[in-house]
Amino acid sequence: MSEDAGLAPGLGRWLRVVPDFPQPGIRFQDITPLLQDPGALRETVAALAGPAAALRPTAIAGVESRGFLFGAPLAERLGLGFLPVRKPGKLPWRTFRESYTLEYGAGTLELHQDAADAGQRVLLVDDLLASGGTAAAAVTLLRRTGAEVVGCGFVVELAALAGRAQLHGMPVFSLVRVAD
């Protein structure tokens, strides 16, 4: 399952490409139209559920903020808990912190130190896989709790940026793969 052509490529019709956002040369994949349509949103969560369930997670983690939009409903659908991976200063308890680079900047994520139990099987979910820095940082945080990260699922993958390589052979699935 490490390579796929996109599990639900028809969902691509709900993406809007915004050129030169947030900076010149970036072709931003806007998921807002998908979120605005209840059928498309329902279809997205359903499409994530199959490959997610196959990995047998015991919890779903999502990266702030758009990962919450898909991770929390996926967790509910699968009858699992949800682990929020957040930006700095948003979590009220003791946290682990991890910094990373993006294709056009840098960032930092935090996770409660007690978010997952040792050996808990966690699937990471986010809206987009680009260069892989955000996902890799989230995986590092989850592993610091003692969790076993069983894979990563994304709504959209920008294949040209080779983000999968940052996840070092971990099972990765995406619903829509964008070639350019």
MARNUMI-551137 format. One record per residue: residue in one letter; x negated, y negated, z of N, C-alpha, C in turn. Coordinates in pm, whole numbers, padded with zeros to 5 digits, always signed. Each point is the difference from the previous one (the first is absolute). Layout:
N
AXYZXYZXYZ/...
***
This chain:
180
M-00082+00120+00000+00082-00120+00000-00087-00126+00000/S-00132+00013-00017-00084-00118+00005+00012-00087-00124/E+00046+00058-00110+00023-00080-00121+00142+00026-00049/D+00068-00105-00040+00133+00014-00059+00023-00115-00096/A+00101+00013-00083+00031-00105-00097+00103-00097+00055/G+00021+00004+00128+00106-00077+00061+00121+00091+00013/L+00051+00014+00119+00108+00095+00026+00137-00052-00040/A+00013-00130-00011+00129-00061-00038-00027-00121-00088/P-00060+00022-00118-00041-00113-00084+00117-00089-00041/G+00122+00051-00001+00117-00082-00034+00022-00115+00096/L-00054+00011+00121+00012-00110+00096-00079-00122-00046/G-00093+00019-00093-00079-00112-00051+00084-00110-00061/R+00120+00034-00045+00087-00103-00059+00042-00104+00104/W-00014+00033+00128+00038-00093+00107-00115-00089+00043/L-00118+00019-00056-00116-00083+00035-00005-00123-00089/R-00042-00110+00059-00018-00125-00075-00149-00034+00008/V-00061-00021-00114-00141-00038-00003-00009-00152+00007/V-00076-00050+00097-00020-00144+00017-00147-00028-00031/P-00028-00063-00116-00140-00025-00035-00062-00108+00088/D-00130+00018+00024-00081-00099+00073+00051-00027+00142/F+00049+00103+00066+00041-00011+00140-00065+00112+00079/P-00063-00027+00110-00014-00128+00072-00115-00086-00048/Q-00071+00048-00104-00108-00080-00057-00014+00036-00148/P-00067-00085-00078-00013+00025-00144-00060+00138-00028/G+00057+00067-00099-00048+00130-00042+00071+00118+00063/I+00073-00023+00106+00075+00107+00067+00138+00011-00064/R+00040+00123-00030+00136+00027-00051+00077+00066+00114/F+00066-00080+00081+00068+00046+00121+00123+00084-00034/Q+00009+00117+00059+00115+00089-00019+00102-00032+00109/D+00102-00075-00035+00102-00047+00095+00109+00106+00016/I+00018+00049+00123+00103+00101+00027+00132-00061+00042/T+00009-00133+00005+00122-00065+00046+00124+00044-00078/P-00003+00010-00134+00120+00047-00070+00045+00139+00044/L-00096+00089+00028+00033+00134+00048+00069-00007+00136/L-00050-00086+00088+00060-00014+00133+00139-00060-00005/Q+00026-00084-00099+00130-00068-00009+00111+00090-00049/D-00034+00111-00062+00102+00090-00053+00014+00121+00094/P+00116+00017+00063+00013+00109+00097-00022+00138-00062/G+00042+00019-00124-00021+00129-00065-00147+00028-00025/A-00073-00101-00045-00143+00016-00026-00076+00026+00130/L+00038-00070+00105-00065+00022+00130+00028+00141+00050/R+00122+00043-00009+00038+00135+00042-00077+00105-00083/E-00009-00022-00131-00072+00091-00088-00148+00005+00036/T-00057-00112+00037-00142-00006+00037-00027+00082+00125/V+00081-00021+00103-00020+00076+00125+00021+00149-00025/A+00102+00035-00080+00024+00141-00033-00118+00058-00076/A-00059-00076-00093-00113+00049-00078-00124+00018+00087/L-00016-00082+00102-00112+00016+00093+00019+00123+00089/A+00125+00032+00031+00030+00105+00098-00049+00138-00042/G+00014+00036-00128-00041+00134-00043-00147+00028+00022/P-00089-00080-00060-00143+00026+00020-00044-00024+00145/A+00069-00090+00069-00034-00023+00141+00030+00125+00081/A+00119+00055-00014+00039+00119+00076-00093+00117-00029/A-00048+00012-00125-00089+00110-00037-00130-00002+00079/L-00041-00118+00049-00123-00012+00078+00023+00028+00149/R+00124+00023+00039+00040+00037+00137-00051-00097+00107/P+00024-00131-00020-00041-00093+00105+00091+00011+00122/T-00052-00043+00113+00082-00012+00122+00027-00146+00033/A-00059-00092-00078+00026-00143+00014-00038-00068-00132/I+00060-00116-00021-00030-00083-00117-00061-00130+00052/A-00110-00042-00060-00061-00130+00031+00020-00091-00121/G+00024-00128+00026+00015-00098-00106-00082-00123+00029/V-00054-00059-00107-00086-00118+00013+00084-00126-00016/E-00020-00095+00092+00071-00128-00004-00030-00072-00131/S+00093-00057-00060+00141-00001+00035+00083+00085-00096/R-00043+00009-00124+00083+00072-00097+00001+00150+00023/G-00101+00054+00064+00002+00142+00035+00110+00032+00099/F+00039-00100+00080+00112+00019+00094+00130+00022-00076/L+00014-00068-00115+00125+00005-00076+00030+00139-00054/F-00105+00080-00021+00017+00135-00052-00029+00106+00106/G-00097-00027+00086-00037+00098+00102+00106+00024+00104/A+00062-00106+00050+00102+00017+00105+00122+00076-00052/P+00057-00036-00117+00114+00079-00048-00039+00144-00037/L-00123+00020-00045-00046+00136-00030-00009+00081+00130/A-00054-00060+00104-00008+00068+00130+00140+00038+00048/E+00093-00092-00011+00137+00029+00043+00059+00113-00082/R-00021-00003-00130+00054+00104-00089-00056+00138+00035/L-00128+00006+00039-00064+00126+00033+00013+00038+00147/G+00064-00088+00079+00017+00028+00143-00129-00010+00079/L-00085-00094-00040-00131-00018+00063-00012-00138+00061/G-00099-00017+00087-00031-00132+00054-00080-00082-00099/F-00004-00131+00026-00072-00094-00087-00108-00070+00079/L-00121-00007-00057-00115-00064+00063-00038-00125-00077/P+00020-00119+00058-00035-00123-00072-00149-00033+00007/V-00060-00018-00116-00138-00048-00012+00013-00147-00034/R-00051-00087+00090+00032-00142-00010-00121-00088-00020/K+00029-00125-00035-00102-00103-00009-00038-00041+00143/P-00119-00059+00017-00049-00032+00135+00094-00089+00080/G+00006+00030+00130+00075-00082+00093+00149+00026+00004/K+00048+00102-00071+00144+00027-00005+00044+00112+00095/L-00094+00082+00046+00033+00111+00088-00030-00036+00145/P+00091+00029+00092-00014-00047+00137-00084+00088+00092/W-00045+00114-00045-00070+00096+00086-00145+00011-00046/R-00079+00084+00064-00139+00021-00039-00005+00055-00142/T-00090-00055-00080-00005+00038-00142-00140+00040-00044/F-00002+00076-00108-00121+00019-00079+00009-00102-00113/R-00115-00046-00047-00005-00102-00106-00096+00045-00108/E+00038-00024-00126-00084+00037-00114+00007-00109-00106/S-00116-00046-00047-00006-00099-00107-00031+00069-00132/Y+00038-00063-00111-00016+00060-00131-00004-00109-00105/T-00038+00039-00123+00000-00096-00111+00111+00037-00098/L+00052-00102-00064+00103+00013-00103-00061-00035-00135/E+00078+00018-00106-00050-00038-00131-00019-00151-00011/Y+00062-00078+00089-00015-00146-00005-00008-00062+00140/G-00066+00068+00093-00015-00056+00133-00035+00107+00102/A+00035-00027+00125-00027+00091+00111+00119-00001+00094/G+00007+00099+00086+00109+00008+00095-00039+00082+00121/T+00088+00001+00098-00019+00078+00122+00135+00059+00039/L-00003+00122+00048+00120+00069+00047-00020+00045+00143/E+00111+00019+00072-00004+00052+00135+00107+00108+00016/L-00026+00089+00096+00092+00108+00033-00009+00022+00150/H+00114+00022+00066-00004+00033+00142-00087+00124+00021/Q-00082-00004+00104-00087+00113+00028+00077+00128+00029/D+00123-00014+00050+00082+00117+00032+00110+00024-00104/A-00018-00050-00121+00104+00012-00104+00027+00144-00038/A-00103+00082-00004+00016+00140-00038-00071+00088+00101/D+00049+00121+00012-00064+00099+00087-00110+00073-00078/A-00098+00049+00072-00107+00078-00062+00061+00117-00077/G-00041+00014-00126+00049+00109-00083+00134-00026-00067/Q+00065-00112+00032+00128-00030-00065-00024-00020-00149/R+00089+00053-00083-00012-00004-00146+00069-00126-00052/V-00077-00095-00050+00053-00130-00040-00017-00021-00150/L+00107-00047-00063-00004-00042-00141+00001-00151-00003/L-00095-00060-00070-00006-00145-00016+00080-00040-00123/V+00086-00101+00013+00083-00049-00111-00021-00150-00016/D-00014-00044-00126-00007-00142-00029+00063-00025-00136/D+00023-00125-00030+00064-00032-00128-00096+00014-00117/L-00131-00029+00022-00092-00011-00112-00137+00055+00036/L-00056+00078-00092-00140+00041+00009-00074-00074-00110/A-00092-00088+00041-00081-00074-00097-00144+00051+00013/S-00087-00076+00063-00140+00042+00013-00021+00099+00115/G+00100+00021+00083-00006+00101+00104-00050-00046+00135/G-00044-00125+00012-00055-00049+00126+00099+00001+00115/T+00122-00045-00026+00101-00003+00105+00034+00140+00047/A+00024+00090-00095+00035+00138+00036-00114+00068+00076/A-00122-00018-00046-00114+00062+00067-00014-00051+00143/A+00021-00130+00020-00006-00056+00135+00110+00058+00089/A+00120+00014-00054+00111+00058+00076-00028+00145+00036/V-00056+00076-00093-00036+00139+00027-00103+00007+00112/T-00099-00087-00004-00102-00003+00105+00063-00027+00136/L+00092-00097+00006+00068-00030+00126+00078+00120+00051/L+00076+00063-00088+00081+00116+00041-00090+00112+00053/R-00111+00023-00066-00091+00105+00045-00062-00033+00136/R-00018-00128+00029-00056-00039+00130+00094+00036+00114/T+00129+00017-00027+00094+00044+00104-00009+00150+00022/G-00068+00070-00090-00007+00145+00005+00096+00067-00096/A+00078-00081-00073+00097+00055-00095-00071+00063-00119/E+00069+00096-00061-00043+00057-00127+00080-00069-00109/V-00067-00072-00088+00069-00068-00110+00014+00102-00113/V+00126+00039-00030+00024+00108-00097+00009-00051-00143/G+00008-00130-00018+00007-00056-00135+00048-00142+00001/C+00010-00056-00120+00045-00138-00019+00098-00004-00115/G+00109-00075+00017+00099-00016-00104+00023-00147-00030/F+00014-00031-00129+00016-00138-00044+00113-00010-00100/V+00066-00112-00001+00102-00025-00101-00068-00028-00133/V-00101-00088+00000-00070-00041-00121-00150+00024+00018/E-00064+00046-00106-00145+00017+00000-00058-00071-00121/L-00098-00085+00023-00073-00065-00108-00119+00089-00034/A+00019+00089-00094-00097+00106-00030-00138-00054-00037/A-00005-00112-00071-00128-00054-00046-00092-00042+00115/L+00056-00026+00118-00082-00043+00113-00055+00117+00081/A+00039+00122-00035-00059+00122+00056+00004+00007+00153/G+00110-00043+00057+00014+00003+00146-00003+00139+00060/R+00039+00100-00078-00003+00138+00050-00140+00040+00045/A-00102-00053-00068-00138+00036+00033-00035-00042+00143/Q+00060-00106+00050-00026-00047+00137+00061+00094+00104/L+00089+00089-00044+00068+00091+00093-00065+00139+00000/H-00112+00013-00068-00090+00115+00009+00069+00136-00010/G+00078+00019-00107+00060+00129-00026+00125+00033+00079/M+00045-00092+00082+00122+00022+00077+00119+00012-00095/P+00101+00081+00031+00119+00004-00085+00063-00139-00013/V+00021-00042-00124+00058-00131-00029+00109+00021-00105/F+00115-00064+00023+00103+00000-00103+00053-00141-00017/S+00043-00029-00122+00059-00130-00030+00120+00022-00091/L+00097-00088+00011+00121+00012-00080-00016-00060-00138/V-00070-00113-00008-00023-00069-00127-00149-00030-00011/R-00062+00047-00108-00142-00031-00024-00009-00102-00112/V-00063-00112+00030-00019-00107-00098-00143+00012-00052/A-00013+00015-00133-00131+00026-00061-00090-00123-00003/D+00056-00119-00024-00086-00119-00013+00004-00089+00120/
***
